[in-house]
Amino acid sequence: MFNPLKMAGDLKNMEKMLKPALEKFMNDSGFVKQAELQKLEARVRELEKEIQNLKT
């Protein structure tokens, strides 16, 4: 017989198992969080300014 409460518990357990695997896949495949990308873009801009200052 169908038991929705049991199914909810099973889904929770599946989520616990799949979340680390999904995060590992996302990191390995090149996906980046928006906040991390913005930090890196800001750093690149800073370095470009430093390079321009060195050239002049």
MARBA-3410 file (N, C-alpha, C, O; in Angstrom, 1 decimal):
56
0.8,-1.2,0.0,0.0,0.0,0.0,0.9,1.2,0.0,2.0,1.2,0.5 ~ 0.4,2.3,-0.6,1.1,3.6,-0.7,1.1,4.3,0.6,0.1,4.6,1.2 ~ 2.3,4.7,1.1,2.5,5.4,2.3,3.3,6.7,2.0,4.5,6.6,1.9 ~ 2.6,7.8,2.0,3.2,9.1,1.7,4.3,9.5,2.7,5.3,10.1,2.3 ~ 4.1,9.1,3.9,5.1,9.5,4.9,6.4,8.7,4.8,7.5,9.3,4.9
6.3,7.5,4.4,7.5,6.7,4.1,8.2,7.2,2.9,9.4,7.2,2.8 ~ 7.4,7.6,1.9,8.0,8.1,0.7,8.8,9.4,0.9,9.8,9.6,0.3 ~ 8.2,10.3,1.8,8.9,11.5,2.1,10.3,11.2,2.8,11.2,11.9,2.5 ~ 10.3,10.3,3.7,11.6,9.9,4.3,12.5,9.3,3.3,13.7,9.6,3.4 ~ 12.1,8.5,2.4,13.0,8.0,1.4,13.5,9.1,0.5,14.7,9.0,0.1
12.7,10.1,0.2,13.2,11.2,-0.7,14.3,12.0,0.1,15.2,12.4,-0.5 ~ 14.1,12.2,1.3,15.0,12.9,2.1,16.4,12.2,2.2,17.4,12.8,2.0 ~ 16.3,10.9,2.3,17.6,10.0,2.3,18.2,10.1,0.9,19.5,10.1,0.9 ~ 17.5,10.0,-0.1,18.0,10.1,-1.5,18.7,11.5,-1.7,19.8,11.5,-2.3 ~ 18.1,12.5,-1.2,18.7,13.8,-1.3,20.0,13.9,-0.6,21.0,14.5,-1.1
20.1,13.3,0.6,21.4,13.3,1.4,22.5,12.6,0.6,23.6,13.0,0.7 ~ 22.1,11.5,-0.1,23.1,10.8,-0.9,23.5,11.5,-2.2,24.7,11.4,-2.5 ~ 22.5,12.1,-2.8,22.8,12.7,-4.1,23.5,14.1,-4.1,24.2,14.4,-5.0 ~ 23.2,14.8,-3.0,23.7,16.2,-2.9,25.3,16.2,-3.0,25.8,17.0,-3.8 ~ 26.0,15.4,-2.2,27.5,15.5,-2.4,28.0,15.1,-3.8,28.9,15.7,-4.3
27.3,14.1,-4.4,27.7,13.7,-5.7,27.4,14.8,-6.7,28.2,15.0,-7.6 ~ 26.3,15.5,-6.6,25.9,16.6,-7.5,26.9,17.7,-7.3,27.4,18.3,-8.3 ~ 27.3,18.1,-6.1,28.2,19.1,-5.9,29.6,18.8,-6.5,30.2,19.7,-7.1 ~ 30.0,17.6,-6.3,31.3,17.2,-6.9,31.2,17.3,-8.4,32.2,17.7,-9.0 ~ 30.2,16.8,-9.0,30.0,16.9,-10.5,30.0,18.4,-10.9,30.7,18.7,-11.9
29.3,19.2,-10.2,29.3,20.6,-10.6,30.7,21.3,-10.5,31.1,22.0,-11.4 ~ 31.4,20.9,-9.5,32.8,21.5,-9.3,33.7,20.9,-10.4,34.5,21.7,-11.0 ~ 33.6,19.6,-10.7,34.5,19.0,-11.7,34.2,19.4,-13.1,35.0,19.4,-14.0 ~ 32.9,19.8,-13.4,32.5,20.0,-14.8,32.7,21.5,-15.2,32.4,21.9,-16.3 ~ 33.1,22.3,-14.2,33.4,23.7,-14.6,32.3,24.7,-14.2,32.4,25.9,-14.5
31.2,24.3,-13.6,30.2,25.2,-13.2,30.7,26.0,-12.0,31.4,25.4,-11.1 ~ 30.4,27.3,-12.0,30.9,28.2,-10.9,29.7,28.9,-10.3,28.8,29.3,-11.0 ~ 29.7,29.1,-9.0,28.7,29.9,-8.4,28.9,31.4,-8.8,30.0,31.8,-9.0 ~ 27.8,32.1,-8.9,27.8,33.5,-9.3,28.7,34.4,-8.4,29.5,35.2,-8.9 ~ 28.7,34.2,-7.1,29.5,35.0,-6.2,31.0,34.7,-6.4,31.8,35.7,-6.3
31.3,33.5,-6.6,32.8,33.2,-6.9,33.2,33.8,-8.2,34.3,34.3,-8.3 ~ 32.4,33.8,-9.2,32.7,34.4,-10.5,32.9,35.9,-10.3,33.8,36.4,-10.9 ~ 32.1,36.5,-9.6,32.2,38.0,-9.4,33.5,38.3,-8.7,34.1,39.3,-9.0 ~ 33.9,37.5,-7.7,35.1,37.8,-6.9,36.3,37.6,-7.9,37.2,38.5,-7.9 ~ 36.3,36.6,-8.7,37.4,36.4,-9.7,37.4,37.5,-10.7,38.5,38.0,-11.1
36.3,38.0,-11.2,36.2,39.1,-12.2,36.8,40.3,-11.6,37.5,41.1,-12.2 ~ 36.5,40.6,-10.3,37.0,41.8,-9.6,38.5,41.7,-9.5,39.2,42.7,-9.7 ~ 39.0,40.5,-9.2,40.5,40.3,-9.0,41.2,40.5,-10.4,42.2,41.1,-10.4 ~ 40.6,40.0,-11.4,41.1,40.2,-12.8,41.2,41.7,-13.1,42.2,42.2,-13.7 ~ 40.2,42.5,-12.8,40.2,43.9,-13.1,41.3,44.6,-12.3,42.0,45.4,-12.8
41.5,44.2,-11.0,42.5,44.8,-10.2,43.9,44.5,-10.8,44.7,45.4,-10.9 ~ 44.1,43.3,-11.2,45.4,42.9,-11.8,45.6,43.6,-13.2,46.7,44.0,-13.5 ~ 44.6,43.8,-13.9,44.7,44.5,-15.2,45.1,46.0,-14.9,45.9,46.5,-15.7 ~ 44.5,46.6,-13.9,44.9,48.0,-13.6,46.4,48.0,-13.1,47.1,49.0,-13.5 ~ 46.8,47.1,-12.4,48.2,47.0,-11.9,49.1,46.9,-13.1,50.2,47.6,-13.2
48.8,46.1,-14.1,49.6,45.9,-15.3,49.6,47.2,-16.1,50.7,47.6,-16.6 ~ 48.5,47.9,-16.2,48.5,49.1,-16.9,49.4,50.2,-16.2,50.1,50.9,-16.9 ~ 49.4,50.2,-14.9,50.2,51.1,-14.2,51.7,50.8,-14.3,52.5,51.7,-14.4 ~ 52.0,49.6,-14.4,53.4,49.2,-14.6,53.9,49.6,-16.0,55.1,50.0,-16.2 ~ 53.0,49.5,-17.0,53.4,49.9,-18.4,53.6,51.4,-18.5,54.4,51.8,-19.4
53.0,52.2,-17.7,53.1,53.6,-17.9,54.1,54.2,-17.0,54.4,55.4,-17.0
END
